[in-house]
């Protein structure tokens, strides 16, 4: 029977597909770490109190990248180049979502509007990350090799999402509500397209590695398109709502270490 759990198990049980999965994940986390570090360094003076939280966000992303590399090392594997069509972070930037890397490479301070854009982009992408890690946690929380990694990353992603909600609500109360609503909607609609395209690309690469028959690949692609159709119709709305989180000041402390992995 084809299920999300059986699909994940098939990918994880094969060294080549596992290596590609971890390489894609590690690359995206490392890119997120760099972006947050640059944003923290360029935060405008009026928002300098956010710098430690943004730094913590970036440190968490870097930690996740190290965890995925460590999971590969446990199996005697090394990272492989990430196929461009699976590079979620770079494809989002190409679609104009978030802060352009050219701006982050510059040394000029960001504006308050840039910080709002960053938080709105993060609120959308962290929703996706939180949901994906919750799915992995449901299936693999007790897995002897993956369990601790999955639980740790899942907790971090939930913290990141809570932080985005709290800070965006603060900016909305300060008069940025309309900009936040517009930016969240644009980010969400772009993200679901990129997520569809990346999911199709990842499934195609995995299918070639694992030798999936055409019928199975077509069925999985149909599932990806069905998810996109739902998200395009209504599912994107979960990515744009804002509510005060139960986890307040979720990034208010130092990043937690992961000595068992890195």
Order of alpha helices (4+ residues) and beta strands (2+ residues): alpha-alpha-alpha-alpha-alpha-alpha-alpha-alpha-alpha
